[in-house]
Amino acid sequence: MAKGIIELDASFISTGNAVGKKEFEGPLGQLFDTHDTDDRFGKNTWEKAESEMQRIAFNMALKKADLGFEDIGAIFAGDLLNQCAGSSYGLLGCMIPYFGIYGACSTSGEGIMLASILTTHKIFDRCAAVTSSHNCSAERQYRTPIEYGGQRTPTSQWTVTGSGAFIIGDTDAGKVKIKAGLPGRVIDKGINDANNMGAAMAPAICDSFCRFFSESGERPEDYDLILTGDLGHEGSSILRKLMHIEGYKFEENYTDCGILIFDKSTQDTHSGGSGCGCSASVLSAYVLPQMEKGRFKKTLFVASGAMMSPDSIKQGESIPAVGHLLSFEA
């Protein structure tokens, strides 16, 4: 059997993020680089607002590292909109070689992994990974426009209005190193409820964790933080049970980006956050800075994505999912 783990030798040079009003009002609000009070970011459509978030986040990351467009060899970007339009419009004018990627909510992990592979093998000195989601543009595409006022189920998650950007270079360029990656496999357990993404994605994340632990010989307790994105409360509970069946116990060192970004008791987000911008903004604003400060030495991160489309849902298809794994060390 071919090995799944890819050894990487890269680091985070800088990150940037931008979020909406609800995210700013959550537990991590004061940690984000910037936010908007009406989620429009000065634009007249939700889709244009999402593109603007990507532009802001990417430029913020460049500014922190004192870099320009000409210093980036390639950029990997994606979002939830059809044909990843949020990314292609948002990054217009950068004149950087562009790879459009789609991993649904796993796009941050996919982009970081691909960027790290290219910098590890010296194809480029620096690469960028950028992603975003917007609650209103996602609802319009996948469910019903927010004006419709549709009822949300208890297992449903709130698509995060946010964007995260990461600039990645060689291992000496940043304090947090990207040590390994394991590309996820597409897993489909027959879940066809579009309002329960956590249940659909948990088996794919379980598969990635089990493959990594089996191949590396490591255990969950070897990490200060085990992080998923974005299972929310429902999916995280399912994942714990699945991992226990496989012989692995997730203790206090496990949490999920969809749980961290919202306060369940005060914000009406049901099972928590989701969307490309959820794990990207949490990773950028909270996890990586905490690693730089020494709170977490080793972090194992799996970004999950539900790989359905608006048409597949309408046709009653089940929801395949993927989970891309990355190992970070401070």
Stockholm file with secondary structure:
# STOCKHOLM 1.0

chainA/1-330         MAKGIIELDASFISTGNAVGKKEFEGPLGQLFDTHDTDDRFGKNTWEKAESEMQRIAFNMALKKADLGFEDIGAIFAGDLLNQCAGSSYGLLGCMIPYFGIYGACSTSGEGIMLASILTTHKIFDRCAAVTSSHNCSAERQYRTPIEYGGQRTPTSQWTVTGSGAFIIGDTDAGKVKIKAGLPGRVIDKGINDANNMGAAMAPAICDSFCRFFSESGERPEDYDLILTGDLGHEGSSILRKLMHIEGYKFEENYTDCGILIFDKSTQDTHSGGSGCGCSASVLSAYVLPQMEKGRFKKTLFVASGAMMSPDSIKQGESIPAVGHLLSFEA
#=GR chainA/1-330 SS CCCCCEEEEEEEEEEEEEECHHHHTSTTGGGSSEECSSSCTTCSSHHHHHHHHHHHHHHHHHHHHTCCGGGCSEEEEECSSGGGHHHHHHTTTCCCCEEECCCGGGHHHHHHHHHHHHHHTTSCSCEEEEEEECHHHHHHHHSCCGGGCCCCCTTCCEECCEEEEEEEEETTSCSSEEEEEECCCCBCCCCCCTTCHHHHHHHHHHHHHHHHHHHHCCCGGGCSEEEEESCHHHHHHHHHHHHHHTTCCCCTTEEEHHHHSSCTTTSCCTTCEESHHHHHHHIIIIIHHHHHTTSCSEEEEEEEEECCCHHHHHTTCCCCEEEEEEEEEC
#=GC SS_cons         CCCCCEEEEEEEEEEEEEECHHHHTSTTGGGSSEECSSSCTTCSSHHHHHHHHHHHHHHHHHHHHTCCGGGCSEEEEECSSGGGHHHHHHTTTCCCCEEECCCGGGHHHHHHHHHHHHHHTTSCSCEEEEEEECHHHHHHHHSCCGGGCCCCCTTCCEECCEEEEEEEEETTSCSSEEEEEECCCCBCCCCCCTTCHHHHHHHHHHHHHHHHHHHHCCCGGGCSEEEEESCHHHHHHHHHHHHHHTTCCCCTTEEEHHHHSSCTTTSCCTTCEESHHHHHHHIIIIIHHHHHTTSCSEEEEEEEEECCCHHHHHTTCCCCEEEEEEEEEC
//
